[in-house]
């Protein structure tokens, strides 16, 4: 296939990573600075916020690994290697990363609840649930694609042996 056939998807994958990177570089440190300022005023609330920030930073690792696997999958499509075991492995890695992100945010939900109660902002809980749910949807979608791709590879190998 031509490189241009997946160009739009490559751009989309890269654009998905930019807001998260900006959040990790600019947004989360500001929240941490404000949390530390609250500690100076005698609030134990800082530790809850820092726990959430820690989980958010840790969840960025599987997020970017999944984006990298998606780019590898697009490269395999460009090289006409889409129906191969390396593509199945990339989908398996994407599924694992999505499950891991979902678990991280499920762990963070009690902390988010404490922050939402303290700040009277129930929308925070909804945001945590949306991230968890979206990650699980991606995990299920990647698992279905992995299974379909594996079956297509099996059928292809059977047809190659039948001459």
C-alpha positions in Angstrom: 0.0 0.0 0.0 1.0 3.6 -0.4 2.1 5.6 2.6 -0.6 8.1 1.9 -3.4 5.6 2.5 -2.7 5.7 6.3 -1.5 9.2 6.5 -4.7 10.6 7.9 -4.7 7.9 10.6 -1.1 8.6 11.5 -1.9 12.3 11.8 -4.9 11.5 14.0 -2.8 9.2 16.3 -0.2 12.0 16.7 -2.9 14.6 17.4 -4.4 12.4 20.1 -1.1 12.4 22.0 -0.6 16.2 21.9 -3.3 17.2 24.4 -2.2 14.6 26.9 1.4 15.6 26.6 0.4 19.3 27.1 -1.6 18.2 30.2 1.3 16.3 31.6 3.8 19.2 31.0 1.6 22.2 31.8 -1.6 21.3 33.5 -0.7 18.7 36.1 2.3 20.5 37.5 0.2 23.6 38.1 -2.3 21.4 40.1 0.6 20.0 42.1 1.9 23.4 42.9 -1.5 24.5 44.1 -1.8 21.3 46.2 1.5 22.0 47.8 0.4 25.5 48.6 -2.7 24.1 50.3 -0.4 21.9 52.4 1.3 25.0 53.7 -2.1 26.2 54.9 -2.7 23.1 56.9 -4.8 21.0 54.5 -4.3 17.2 54.3 -6.2 17.4 51.0 -2.8 17.6 49.2 -2.1 13.9 49.6 -5.4 12.9 47.8 -4.6 15.3 45.0 -1.0 14.0 44.7 -2.3 10.5 44.6 -4.6 11.4 41.7 -1.8 13.2 39.9 0.6 10.2 40.4 -2.0 7.8 38.8 -2.5 10.3 35.9 1.2 10.4 35.2 1.6 6.7 35.5 -1.4 6.1 33.1 0.3 8.3 30.5 3.0 5.5 30.1 0.6 2.8 28.7 -1.3 5.5 26.8 1.8 6.5 24.8 2.8 2.9 24.5 -0.6 2.1 22.9 -0.2 5.1 20.6 3.2 3.7 19.6 1.7 0.3 18.9 -1.0 2.0 16.8 1.6 3.7 14.7 3.5 0.4 14.3 0.2 -1.3 13.2 -0.2 1.5 10.6 3.3 0.9 9.4 2.6 -2.9 9.0 -0.5 -2.0 6.9 1.7 0.2 4.7 4.2 -2.6 4.2 1.3 -5.1 3.4 2.1 -7.0 6.6 -1.3 -6.4 8.2 -2.2 -10.1 8.2 0.7 -11.3 10.3 1.4 -12.3 13.9 3.2 -9.0 14.5 -0.1 -7.1 13.9 -1.8 -9.5 16.3 0.8 -8.7 18.9 0.4 -5.0 18.4 -3.4 -5.3 18.9 -2.7 -7.4 22.0 -0.4 -4.7 23.4 -3.1 -2.0 22.7 -5.7 -4.1 24.5 -3.4 -4.6 27.5 -2.6 -0.9 27.7 -6.3 0.0 27.6 -7.1 -2.4 30.4 -4.2 -1.0 32.4 -5.4 2.6 32.0 -8.9 1.5 33.0 -7.5 -0.2 36.1 -5.5 2.9 37.0 -8.6 5.2 36.8 -10.7 2.7 38.7 -8.1 2.9 41.5 -8.2 6.7 41.2 -12.0 6.9 41.4 -12.2 6.9 45.3 -9.6 9.7 45.4 -11.6 11.6 42.7 -14.7 11.1 44.8 -13.0 12.7 47.8 -12.0 15.7 45.7 -15.4 16.0 44.2 -17.0 16.0 47.7 -14.6 18.5 49.0 -14.9 20.8 46.0 -18.6 20.1 45.4 -17.8 19.1 41.8 -19.7 15.9 40.9 -18.5 16.3 37.3 -15.1 15.0 38.3 -16.5 11.6 39.0 -18.2 11.6 35.6 -14.8 12.4 34.0 -13.1 9.6 35.8 -15.9 7.2 34.8 -15.8 8.3 31.1 -12.0 7.7 31.0 -12.5 4.3 32.5 -15.4 3.4 30.2 -13.6 4.6 27.1 -10.5 2.6 27.9 -12.6 -0.5 28.4 -14.3 0.1 25.0 -10.9 0.4 23.3 -9.8 -2.8 25.1 -12.9 -4.7 23.9 -12.5 -3.3 20.3 -8.8 -4.3 20.2 -9.6 -7.8 21.5 -12.3 -8.3 18.8 -10.0 -7.0 16.1 -7.2 -9.3 17.4 -9.5 -12.3 17.3 -10.7 -11.5 13.8 -7.2 -10.9 12.6 -6.0 -14.2 14.1 -8.8 -16.1 12.4 -8.0 -14.4 9.1 -4.4 -15.3 9.4 -5.4 -18.9 10.2 -7.6 -19.1 7.1 -4.9 -17.5 5.0 -2.3 -20.1 6.2 -4.8 -23.0 5.5 -5.4 -21.6 2.0 -1.6 -21.3 1.4 -1.2 -24.9 2.3 -4.0 -26.1 0.1 -2.7 -26.1 -3.4 
